[in-house]
Amino acid sequence: MNEVKILLPESEIPTHWYNIQADMPNKPLPPLHPGTKQPVGPQDLAPLFPMELIKQEVSQEPFIEIPDEVRDIYRQWRPSPLFRARRLEKALDTPAKIYYKYEGVSPSGSHKTNTAVAQAYYNKQEGVKKITTETGAGQWGTALSIACQMFGIECDVYMVRISFNQKPYRKALMNAFGATVYSSPTNRTQAGRNILASDPDTAGSLGIAISEAIEMAVQDEHTKYALGSVLNHVLTHQTIIGQECLKQMEMAGDFPDIIIAPLGGGSNFAGISFPFLRENLVNGKKVRCIAVEPASCPKLTQGEFRYDFGDTAGYTPLLPMYTLGHNFRPAAIHAGGLRYHGASVLCSQLLRDRLIEAVAIQQIECFEAGITFAKAEGIIPAPEANHAIAQAIREANNCKLTGESKTILFNLCGHGHLDMQAYSDYFDGKLQDHQLTKEELTGSLVELADYPSIG
Ligand SMILES: Cc1ncc(COP(=O)(O)O)c(C=O)c1O
């Protein structure tokens, strides 16, 4: 049968998240305290996160049970559909088989809700009254807003200024879900005031917004902070995506040769790829997993693997990761969720060990790919997701040249309904590719000389 949608019933929602730490040949290096340069302990993180999430951060258990209450909420949109992109295959005239997992069906329009609900749940369990967070494109802020609303927790969102200006409907959406949204940098925090004093016209960045949200959280014992990417527990929550895909690919009688996802901090990439990487690590499969980053923020392909802060002000522990330096200010590309200077510790270690691959693509090629996809499949992708589509099209075109019929699976991690300004700019010829100069690439890395490097 020529199926297009491969659907699972609600009863097949996975019962556990997959924790790749259990199976990694080289365990990730520990986060370090910036003052002592010693590994941080759970108590160092306790002002920011509920203890259950801190435990998940360091857990070596391969599977972590999903609480019933979280699974119950997941039923609002999970299992998400897996599509066979038959119309795209035809448009590309490729022998490749292309599948995409569509996470845009979640209430907030992206994969981010998978971890937002889990994080809000654990905060509620520990009596937290308010959560602060950052958001780039607005997808994470929206996801946390709805999750906090579901658990009766207040939510303050620091939204990167350029996205705040580009995407006014995102703010309205977060407001509709009961959150308060600030354009970051603000005058409310020392981190924000410092940036505004040195660069009043700054576009903002995820690193700055994270600093602001952390600064506000540590000032109040009933407030905690939530991060939408990068941290181990966030990546683990997202593995529900790939676990569903494993079942859906089996239903389709197929198995991917290549898995592709965009990478900002690493959560949707981890989400779709880690359960398949387990198949590589434990069951001898050989799936290629490719993370796609914007050419204007190329930490994986041109950054350094070393200790760096997760935020701009230097409030977080030092994390061992591929980074461009925490003061790197990415160009104002439309894929706001990919404008982050570093990559998650787990993805960084896997790349270092050559267990995953990375490519960087310019934004115009990504938008061209997004339009090709939209014309064929009828879904407008989030600009972040266009990065995955661009690489999927490259791979499919490659198959056309070689005559191979590879199976390609990519993560359509969000829809772009609130990103139409980006598409308008593309149609008006206003989008630009950004060639990084050597100074831009290395300028923020040289500032890290005083922090531990990794041999
Ligand atoms: C739709 C979408 N995709 C991808 C990303 C990148 O984040 P991550 O690498 O954690 O998936 C974001 C981040 O905001 C996003 O909103």
The ligand as an ORCA input file, in Angstrom:
! r2SCAN-3c Opt
* xyz 0 1
  C      11.488     24.880     15.537
  C      12.837     24.818     16.165
  N      13.724     23.940     15.676
  C      14.967     23.828     16.197
  C      15.371     24.632     17.234
  C      16.769     24.485     17.742
  O      16.851     23.959     19.017
  P      17.327     22.486     19.281
  O      18.669     22.318     18.615
  O      17.411     22.367     20.742
  O      16.303     21.576     18.695
  C      14.489     25.548     17.784
  C      14.899     26.382     18.927
  O      14.270     27.279     19.353
  C      13.190     25.654     17.236
  O      12.303     26.528     17.707
*
